[in-house]
Amino acid sequence: MEKTLTIRDLRISFQASGGTVRAVRGVDLDLYQGETLAIVGESGSGKSVTVKAIMGIVSSNQIVEGGTILYRCREKDEWTERDLLRLSRREMRRHINGTHIAMVFQDPMTSLDPTMTIGMQLMEGMIQHLHLSRALVRRRAIELLELVGIPEAEKRMRNYPHQLSGGMRQRVVIAIALSCSPDILICDEPTTALDVTIQAKILELIQEIQRKTGISVIYITHDLGVVAKVADYVAVMYAGRIAEKGTVEDIFYDPRHPYTWGLLSSMPDISDESSERLYTIPGSPPSMVDLPAGDPFAPRNAYALEADYKAEPPMFQISQTHFAASWLLDERAPKVAMPDSLRRRIESMRGGERTDG
């Protein structure tokens, strides 16, 4: 597979009244053509700031301290590579956003203009970027609404956002994101505002579109159930850094970072009748203005070593696809196994997979 996006040593901070917020601290990620990458973590871990940097969405108090975001695509039968951080906001809007990289946001009502019809909002980007006739753009808009499963598409073109249900509004937002045939679709918690049955339909819709078009997808989510359903590769973020990354099998069946252990243990497990209470990771995420010395996760880590309070761990390679930033992986560290309850859960998941297969 061709690599379409390469992020290296991305560092982003914000100037706030209480000091400098170090939101993203040296993130490295890769995205391949047709792949689904899921970025997970608690609120404030830096996942949304990372993907907004890909889109060129910046705040007035935001500072990109360093790093590169290399986007590689084929233009006129040649591969070209651009560092998105070096493009101006105007260049991003004209040449990248929509046409190459598109984004689906969490709440469709904040993405849609309540004063414009669905048809006008869907056609607007295509008129701007594709330079097609109005008749062709209208035909394509109707086809897109049909693609995302909206019935009576031609009639819906005349509707306003408030006339549609939450699930249909999210489908419209997805149609708008796909309207200029982007290479990368970024989904920032696209199902959070929807009920469970609609969530499943939206995820299946994005997967079906991905199979048909071959686009790459980045999911931002805190829901590990979504990750298990859609992801090929997973990056777990904590305090502005990648704590662990690997294939979905690496993360769910062979997690190595204590934070990943905590996230997986906190998932509800209806098959475990002996579990009376849902596990929670103790403590709270650190202040990004005043990070503690060493590993920011150390105060919440029951397996923290003395080294965790002195120096932040580097990224250790476990396999060709699997990496984790934990001093437990240092060859000098004592051997620490994951909690027994999590090990039993993973064995149960593996057994269920074999049974289902």
Buried (B, 14 or more C-beta within 10 A) or exposed (E): EEBBBBBBEBBBBBEEEEEBBBBBBBBBBBBBBBBBBBBBBBEBBBBBBBBBBBBBBBEEEBBBBEBEBBBBBEEEEEEEEBEBBEBEEEBBBBEBBBBBBBBBBBBBBEBBEEEEBBBBBBBBBBBEBBEBEEEEBBEBBBEBBBBBBBEEBEEBBEBBBEEBEBBBBBBBBBBBBBBBBBBBBBBBBBBEBBEEEBBBBBBEBBBEBBEEBEBBBBBBBBBBEBBBBBBBBBBBBBBBBBBBBBBBBBBBBBBBBBBBBBBBBEBEBEEEEEBEEEBEBEEEBBBBEEBBEBBBBBBBBEBBBEBBEEEBBEBBEBEEEBBBBBBBBEEEBEEEEBBEBBEEBBEEBEEEEEEEE
